[in-house]
Amino acid sequence: MKPHLIFIDIDGTLIHDDQTVSARTKEVLEKLQALGHIVYIATGRMRVHAELVRNLINSEVNLINSNGAMYDLGTQQGIEYLGIEAVQQIINIVNENEVSVRLFTPTHVYHNVTDKRELSVMSFAAKIMKRGAISYFKEIGEIDAKTVTNGIVAGGDPDKIELTRKILGGLDTLDISSSAPENIELLPKGVNKATAVKHVQTYYQIGRENTLVFGNGENDISMLEAGDISVAMQNSTPDVFEHAHYVTGTNEEDGVAEFLEKYFEL
């Protein structure tokens, strides 16, 4: 069989809800790697968090992270940036609407979070990042805006989040997506998981007919459309099913491994 590219979202797809990768899934992926197939994790998480999941499998798993703003190409890495104009617009809008934002660089997280409950969510990130790699800001002059790859708006009144979504969605300097109803994911204009997938397909000269994609959320839809073997998890949001050719079991049922075992006759 010709080499295939396999792209797998993390949350709600690859891992169980307790943040683990099952022994079954790990075994299946390693068998496919041994047969010459190329495995990618494709996630909205920043790289250091994606690496934690990759390390639950093996170091040969490649990464697409930051929703496509960063991607592995052999020993090289592609990277896209939001741009200073887009960053300034985001900051103005979130400040005006009193919602929380996190802006990511390859190695740093900037945030405007003041709610202690939201800060506690970030404590996990702080444990695995270098000291000083997470910092508070209010204005653009307090951050290195040119290095920001992507961001996420999350936290605040739901009505304010929805208003912020409408305003950000009307900008022509960036694209938005979502991995959950209560968040807004911020990306460079024209960048998403699919653009990263296409860079990888070109690099390896493997076409969409030999590309498998697994996902469960809105931010996976573009990626699902980039491969002919597109697979929605049973726990996907309703709109995802419309963009997938196949459906497999839930993440808790090892749906990724289930499909791969059948497809590759393992």
Residue pairs with C-beta under 8 A, 6 or more apart in sequence:
1 35
1 264
2 206
2 210
3 36
3 37
3 38
3 204
3 206
3 210
4 32
4 37
4 38
4 206
4 210
4 211
4 212
4 229
5 37
5 38
5 40
5 197
5 200
5 201
5 204
5 206
5 210
5 211
5 212
5 227
6 29
6 32
6 37
6 38
6 39
6 40
6 211
6 212
6 214
6 260
7 40
7 41
7 42
7 64
7 193
7 197
7 200
7 211
7 212
7 213
7 214
7 223
7 227
8 14
8 39
8 40
8 41
8 42
8 213
8 214
8 256
9 41
9 42
9 43
9 214
9 215
9 216
9 217
9 220
9 223
10 41
10 43
10 45
10 50
10 53
11 43
11 44
11 45
11 179
11 216
11 217
12 216
12 217
12 233
12 235
12 236
12 251
13 214
13 215
13 216
13 220
13 233
13 251
13 255
13 256
14 21
14 25
14 41
14 53
14 214
14 251
14 256
15 21
15 53
15 56
15 251
16 22
16 251
16 252
17 251
17 252
19 53
20 56
21 53
21 56
21 57
22 254
22 257
24 254
24 257
25 57
25 254
25 256
25 257
26 56
26 57
26 58
27 257
28 256
28 257
28 260
28 261
28 266
29 39
29 57
29 61
29 257
29 260
30 57
30 58
31 266
32 39
32 260
32 264
32 266
33 39
33 58
33 60
33 61
35 264
37 264
38 62
38 204
38 206
39 57
39 60
39 61
39 62
40 61
40 62
40 63
40 64
40 72
40 200
41 50
41 53
41 54
41 61
41 62
41 63
41 64
41 65
42 64
42 65
42 68
42 193
42 196
42 197
42 213
42 215
42 220
42 223
43 49
43 50
43 53
43 63
43 64
43 65
43 67
44 65
44 66
44 67
44 150
44 152
44 179
44 185
44 219
45 53
45 65
45 66
46 65
46 66
46 104
46 106
46 109
47 63
47 65
47 66
47 70
47 106
48 107
48 125
48 128
48 129
49 65
49 125
49 128
50 63
50 65
51 63
52 128
54 61
54 63
62 72
62 200
63 70
63 71
63 72
64 70
64 71
64 72
64 193
64 196
64 197
64 200
65 71
66 104
66 149
66 150
67 150
67 177
67 185
67 187
67 191
67 192
67 193
67 219
68 80
68 187
68 191
68 192
68 193
68 194
68 195
68 196
68 197
68 223
69 79
69 80
69 81
69 149
69 150
69 187
69 188
69 191
69 196
70 77
70 78
70 79
70 80
70 106
70 149
70 196
71 77
71 78
71 196
71 199
71 200
72 200
73 199
73 200
73 203
74 203
78 196
78 199
79 106
79 149
80 149
80 188
80 191
81 146
81 147
81 148
81 149
81 188
82 90
82 103
82 148
82 149
82 150
82 151
82 174
82 186
82 187
82 188
83 173
83 174
83 188
83 189
84 140
84 145
84 146
85 173
86 171
86 173
86 174
86 186
86 188
86 189
87 103
87 140
87 143
87 145
87 148
88 140
88 145
89 171
89 173
89 174
90 101
90 103
90 151
90 168
90 174
90 186
91 101
91 112
91 139
91 140
93 164
93 167
93 168
94 100
94 101
94 112
94 153
94 164
95 112
95 138
97 156
97 160
97 163
97 164
97 167
98 156
98 157
98 160
99 153
99 155
99 156
99 157
99 160
99 161
99 164
100 111
100 112
100 113
100 115
100 118
100 153
100 154
100 155
100 156
101 111
101 112
101 151
101 152
101 153
101 186
102 109
102 110
102 111
102 113
102 122
102 151
102 152
102 154
103 109
103 110
103 111
103 143
103 148
103 150
103 151
103 186
104 110
104 148
104 149
104 150
104 151
104 152
105 144
105 147
105 148
105 149
106 147
106 149
107 129
107 130
107 133
108 133
108 134
108 135
108 144
108 147
109 122
109 125
109 129
109 133
109 134
109 135
110 135
110 136
110 137
110 142
110 143
110 148
111 122
111 134
111 135
111 136
111 137
112 136
112 137
112 138
113 119
113 122
113 136
113 155
115 155
118 154
118 155
122 134
125 134
126 134
135 142
135 143
137 143
149 188
150 185
150 186
150 187
150 188
151 185
151 186
152 183
152 184
152 185
152 186
153 161
153 164
153 165
153 168
153 183
153 184
153 186
154 161
154 182
154 183
154 184
158 182
161 182
161 183
161 184
164 184
165 176
165 184
168 174
168 176
168 184
168 186
169 176
172 189
173 189
174 186
174 187
174 188
174 189
175 186
175 187
175 188
175 189
175 190
175 191
175 192
176 184
176 185
176 186
176 187
177 184
177 185
177 187
177 192
177 218
177 219
178 184
178 185
178 217
178 218
178 219
179 185
179 217
179 218
179 219
180 217
185 219
192 219
192 222
192 223
193 219
193 220
193 222
193 223
193 226
194 222
194 223
194 225
194 226
195 222
197 211
197 213
197 223
197 226
197 227
198 226
201 207
201 208
201 211
201 226
208 226
208 227
208 228
209 228
210 228
211 226
211 227
211 228
211 229
212 227
212 229
212 230
212 231
212 260
212 263
213 220
213 223
213 224
213 226
213 227
213 229
213 230
213 231
214 231
214 233
214 248
214 255
214 256
214 259
215 221
215 223
215 224
215 231
215 232
215 233
215 236
215 240
215 244
216 232
216 233
216 235
216 236
216 237
216 240
216 251
217 236
217 237
217 240
218 237
218 239
218 240
220 240
221 239
221 240
221 243
224 230
224 231
224 232
224 240
224 243
224 244
225 243
228 245
229 245
229 246
229 263
230 243
230 244
230 245
230 246
231 244
231 245
231 246
231 247
231 248
231 255
231 256
231 259
232 240
232 241
232 243
232 244
232 246
232 247
232 248
233 240
233 247
233 248
233 249
233 250
233 251
233 255
233 256
234 247
234 248
234 249
234 250
234 253
234 255
235 250
235 251
235 252
236 244
236 247
241 247
246 259
248 255
248 256
248 258
248 259
249 255
249 258
260 266
